[in-house]
Amino acid sequence: MSDSGNSPIIPGSQAKHSRPVLWLISLVAVVLSLFQLYSAGIEPLGLFYQRSIHLALIMMLAFLMFPVFGPARPRGVVGGLIDLVFFAGAVITGGYLVLYLDEIINRAGFWSQTDIVIGCIATITVLEASRRAVGLGMTVIGVLAILYAFAGSRGELPWLGEWLPGILEHRGYSLDRLVGQLYLGQEGIFGLPMGVAATYIFIFVLFGAFLEITGAGKFFIDLAYAATGRQRGGPAKAAVLASAGMGSISGSAIANVVTTGAFTIPLMKRLGYRPHQAGGIEAAASTGGQIMPPLMGAGAFLIAEYTRMPYLEVVKVSILPAVMYFSTVYLFVHIIALKQGMKGMSKDELPQMRDVMGAGWHFLLPLAVLVWLLVQNLSPMRVGYYAILTMLAVVVLRFVIWMVFVAPKQGQPVTASALKLAVRNGGLKLLEGLELGARNAVAVSMACAVAGIIVGVVGLTGLGLKFSAMMMAFSNGHLLLALVMVLLASLVLGMGLPVTASYIVLIVLVGPALTSEFGVPLLIAHLVVFWYSQDSNVTPPIALAGFAGAAIAGSKPMETGFQAWKFAKGLYLIPLFMVYNPEIIMGGPWPLLVWTALAGFLALGAFAAALEGYLFTRMSVPVRLVLLPAIVAVFYPSLVAEVIGVAVMVVALGGNWLASRRQALATG
């Protein structure tokens, strides 16, 4: 990810690679990106061809980028040989399907011994690539899923089945049956998660990489500063807006923290925010990038595929919840600035809106084209392809305009050598964007591959239905308790899985229960699970975005994590609001929608004020206690309860405003 002039943070770049390996990484990455562009806009490929080639190239890149013994140690002879073996395994995994796909389809269900051996190699290779690119937690869960499939009277490990609780028992499956499910069918490694990663996700990650490599990060940050810098707590408010802007194209909370936080956190500290507050604000704001359309951390594509809804519809219904989340973080920032008597930055310290737009207006054109093409109901993969072409065309056009009109006026004649240098630098930037896009996609694609293993085992063993029965038993049929269980499960999974993988695993396990047993609409169930899957970024003890913010702020990680958890409370409240007020997502009469939205914003604002004990002035404990049941009433699916709750909040917050006016008059 890039920022103002700094080089992008490239995954795997901290490892010690020899020059030939670096060249090979660049070559494979560029080939992968070009392959994805070709299949997205020129010649679409069949399902297995697309997914198998994508996975093979991704795993080749993973084994080159992440040495077997970790980034801190050189490969050495032994490490090099191990990496070479797994690199060959990656080639075999994709190459076998591409070369023998017709024969494999013709003998479906009657696999040859070669099919099974290659399937075993592929499964082991996927798990090892995931260990390196995603982390050990993902690999462990994948291995446990495979062991669970083997447990049972007819499985490879019948003794293991004796240790399983009664509700988790199943018949058990042989090696041939499991490999057929995981490698040779459409419900395992090459299932829906990999399909989404190999098409929609990659092309949009590549689009984000091109935006970042050309300076979009600096543009969004400067735009946020120009808009909010002079207000109280200006840098913190700029962090919220910049994270929303960057998140809409990067979809990565940690990358968002590193990119925008490098600018916003030092300025927040200088303005008066404590270090752990500054790091927590940036972490909470950056986490919102994961739920901010159009990318939503790849979630929008997965939700669209699972629910069979148009991608544009998922994006449209996600806008209001995302705005509610960022509004809550923004209000927390404002309240803290008021409590601590902060001022804004001076005009001289801030960029001017006119200058910012003049320097970066072209970054808005590809985003506008992207939205326009989505409205035209084009395939998201094709939309991403045209958005990338627009980005490149706009950059070239801007250079031509500068060369023809601006440079001569500034007394800078464009010589042949200068033009040659500019073309060379442009070519290098293009290659850098292609490489960065491929590198950024490695982790999410490997997470989707192992998630495919887990999904395949769940489908084979019927674990999803058993999980539904367990949820019904533990919650005793109460929806709120079931949602709390989903939240706790997401927190546990989030300790070892990235957000995308956590969402996939959770929705496969708890989705059927939420929709069939508790009557939650399908789209809302997916949104709830996806939102809850974000909490590992901001919830101690594993608050990854919070820890990244702490590193920049120079604060204690756990303190920063708790601050991020406080500011990101919208992650927990807004999904509840969606469940108990489904019209906000599913649609309804306009008066009802407007009322529900206003009540939701008011409740979130009241919650922030009650938690901080301050809004217009300090808030007494009795008033804060009165606000809590009023907030709950707004979430309750009853119009009478909502009206009462809104009335109580208006009276309480209005009284706080009157108290602040009296104090202002008294002090002169």
Secondary structure, DSSP 8 states (H G I E B T S, - for coil): ---SS-----TTTTS---HHHHHHHHHHHHHHHHHHHHHHHT----HHHHHHHHHHHHHHHHHHHS-TT-TTS--HHHHHHHHHHHHHHHHHHHHHHHHHHHHHHHTTTS--HHHHHHHHHHHHHHHHHHHHHT-HHHHHHHHHHHHHHHBSTTSSBHHHHTTS-GGG------HHHHHHHHTSSSSSTTSHHHHHIIIIIHHHHHHHHHHHHTTHHHHHHHHHHHHHTTSTTHHHHHHHHHHHHHHHHH--HHHHHHHHHHHHHHHHHHHT--HHHHHHHHHHHHHHGGGSTTTGGGHHHHHHHHHT--HHHHHHHHHHHHHHHHHHHHHHHHHHHHHTT-----GGGS--HHHHHHHHGGGHHHHHHHHHHHHTT--HHHHHHHHHHHHHHHHHHHHHHIIIIIHHHTT----HHHHHHHHHHHHHHHHHHHHHHHHHHHHHHHHHHHHHHHHHHHHHHTHHHHHHHHHHHHHTT-HHHHHHHHHHHHHHHHTTS-HHHHHHHHHHHHHHIIIIIS---HHHHHHHHHHHGGGGGTBTTB-HHHHHHHHHHT--HHHHHHHHHHHTTHHHHHHHHHHH-THHHH---HHHHHHHHHHHHHHHHHHHHHHHTBSSSB--HHHHHHHHHHHHHHHSS-HHHHHHHHHHHHHHHHHHHHHHHHHHHHT-
